[in-house]
Amino acid sequence: MADTIYALSSGAPPAGIGVIRISGPRAGEALSRMAGGLPPARSPRLRIVRNGEGEALDQALVMWFEGPNTATGDDLAEIHCHGGRAVVAALLAALSSIDGLREAEPGEFTRRAFSNGRIDLAEAEGLADLLSAETELQRRGALLAAGGNLSRQIEGWRDRVLGLAASIEAVIDFADEDDVSLPASFSRELDELIGEIRATSQRPATERLRDGIRVVLAGPPNAGKSSLFNALLSDDAAIVTSEAGTTRDVLERPVSIGGVPLVLVDTAGMRDSGAGAIEEMGIERARKEVANGHIVLWLGAPDELPFGAIQISAKSDLGGGQSEGLEVSAVTGFGLSELTDMLVEKAREILPPVDQIAFNRRQREWAQTAAQSLEAVDTHSDLLIAAENLRAARRALDRLVGRDSTEEMLDALFGRFCIGK
Ligand SMILES: Nc1nc2c(c(=O)[nH]1)N(C=O)[C@@H](CNc1ccc(C(=O)N[C@@H](CCC(=O)O)C(=O)O)cc1)CN2
């Protein structure tokens, strides 16, 4: 019998309300013991919730969902309690003392939903992105995958592959009868399918949306990079999102500007001579960032503009001086809104579309494998080989949505979730 797991699924206490979920074969029994009987299925009821000694712990809304039509696919109970630390702690302690119940691991509720066939891998990956979404664009992109749009598209492609395979197999099976041949539409249907898979694979990968567009500020020392960095971070439109984990001599801050996820990267000032060994290392890092940045803002001399970078003339409040490129002043705010508008526009051009499905890198590899197998289908030569290529394409699409995924893959994915999800 599968374990029955429980966890606080809402945010860290103290909070207004705490939602505790219990999933598994003993969920109903556990809720019934604590709430003095099961409420009617799928209807909230206000109950006094008690521990094993009959002591009242809280007055809470309780809900009961009978499997398999639940979020996890198991029997599922929920206690919506007051979100105070001691209330949540007392309820979790009461659950831990019930036989056969244990605390859930990170992502374990979602993993149950996956093993019970309630969601597929593409939906679970979308959910992981949805939970980590900090900007509006990230939320919209992830919701499409989490809501099954991507999976439905793959299912549609898979059905078309099966249809093509059935036509080929019919010809193979009736090879003796000479009036059996492939439908005239076969090649057109095959080409259309390849075209759609290729077009979707060519869209930028969703990791770019998840990780943000790197906007690198580069230039010589004292060019005003850090002032511009700070000004962009405190721009009205900018919401500073959670800090990146790494501290380096390259300073980076994730920020949401107009709902678009950007990572602002401030670099060491570049100069050719007079730099000591440590500064030299900083400059080396700065060069790397310039090479890897999605958007590079150059605050130096126009004749040293790195390839593809955007010329910025900072400190324009000082007047005079160079006036090439976009003029901005971190001090007066002059030109900042033009700069952020431009950043948002450029970023959107290189981000995956949020109103259409896009793949992450793992999904893209399988989609490309499927397209390659389909491209190898040649109806003018051995049809047995064509049939085998169609089977290979079907297998690749299956892998894309996680049929036969390995334990390692699942551990890696669900380990990204928090406890209670
Ligand atoms: N309180 C609470 N809120 C939550 C969740 C939860 O588990 N509990 N969710 C946790 O992820 C998300 C909602 N996801 C859910 C997914 C499926 C079903 C479910 O019961 N599905 C059934 C019946 C659908 C229906 O009522 O029409 C089904 O699909 O058959 C419920 C929630 C977000 N909000």
PDBQT file of the ligand as one rigid body, heavy atoms in Angstrom, charges set to zero:
ROOT
HETATM    1  N1  LIG A 501      -6.873  24.003  -1.760  1.00  0.00    +0.000 N 
HETATM    2  C1  LIG A 501      -6.182  23.693  -2.834  1.00  0.00    +0.000 A 
HETATM    3  N2  LIG A 501      -5.940  24.616  -3.786  1.00  0.00    +0.000 NA
HETATM    4  C2  LIG A 501      -5.205  24.293  -4.913  1.00  0.00    +0.000 A 
HETATM    5  C3  LIG A 501      -4.692  22.982  -5.094  1.00  0.00    +0.000 A 
HETATM    6  C4  LIG A 501      -4.975  22.021  -4.060  1.00  0.00    +0.000 A 
HETATM    7  O1  LIG A 501      -4.562  20.855  -4.128  1.00  0.00    +0.000 OA
HETATM    8  N3  LIG A 501      -5.712  22.416  -2.963  1.00  0.00    +0.000 N 
HETATM    9  N4  LIG A 501      -3.948  22.695  -6.230  1.00  0.00    +0.000 N 
HETATM   10  C5  LIG A 501      -2.983  21.720  -6.232  1.00  0.00    +0.000 C 
HETATM   11  O2  LIG A 501      -2.277  21.429  -7.113  1.00  0.00    +0.000 OA
HETATM   12  C6  LIG A 501      -4.060  23.575  -7.392  1.00  0.00    +0.000 C 
HETATM   13  C7  LIG A 501      -5.316  23.246  -8.157  1.00  0.00    +0.000 C 
HETATM   14  N5  LIG A 501      -5.189  21.971  -8.805  1.00  0.00    +0.000 N 
HETATM   15  C8  LIG A 501      -6.133  20.967  -8.770  1.00  0.00    +0.000 A 
HETATM   16  C9  LIG A 501      -6.091  19.990  -9.743  1.00  0.00    +0.000 A 
HETATM   17  C10 LIG A 501      -7.065  18.996  -9.804  1.00  0.00    +0.000 A 
HETATM   18  C11 LIG A 501      -8.067  18.974  -8.856  1.00  0.00    +0.000 A 
HETATM   19  C12 LIG A 501      -9.162  17.969  -8.946  1.00  0.00    +0.000 C 
HETATM   20  O3  LIG A 501      -9.813  17.655  -7.959  1.00  0.00    +0.000 OA
HETATM   21  N6  LIG A 501      -9.460  17.460 -10.133  1.00  0.00    +0.000 N 
HETATM   22  C13 LIG A 501     -10.533  16.521 -10.410  1.00  0.00    +0.000 C 
HETATM   23  C14 LIG A 501     -11.892  17.189 -10.333  1.00  0.00    +0.000 C 
HETATM   24  C15 LIG A 501     -12.029  18.452 -11.119  1.00  0.00    +0.000 C 
HETATM   25  C16 LIG A 501     -13.349  19.152 -10.889  1.00  0.00    +0.000 C 
HETATM   26  O4  LIG A 501     -13.754  19.396  -9.753  1.00  0.00    +0.000 OA
HETATM   27  O5  LIG A 501     -13.995  19.463 -11.904  1.00  0.00    +0.000 OA
HETATM   28  C17 LIG A 501     -10.339  15.930 -11.792  1.00  0.00    +0.000 C 
HETATM   29  O6  LIG A 501      -9.557  16.487 -12.565  1.00  0.00    +0.000 OA
HETATM   30  O7  LIG A 501     -10.953  14.909 -12.048  1.00  0.00    +0.000 OA
HETATM   31  C18 LIG A 501      -8.080  19.914  -7.831  1.00  0.00    +0.000 A 
HETATM   32  C19 LIG A 501      -7.113  20.925  -7.796  1.00  0.00    +0.000 A 
HETATM   33  C20 LIG A 501      -4.056  25.002  -6.927  1.00  0.00    +0.000 C 
HETATM   34  N7  LIG A 501      -4.987  25.240  -5.843  1.00  0.00    +0.000 N 
ENDROOT
TORSDOF 0
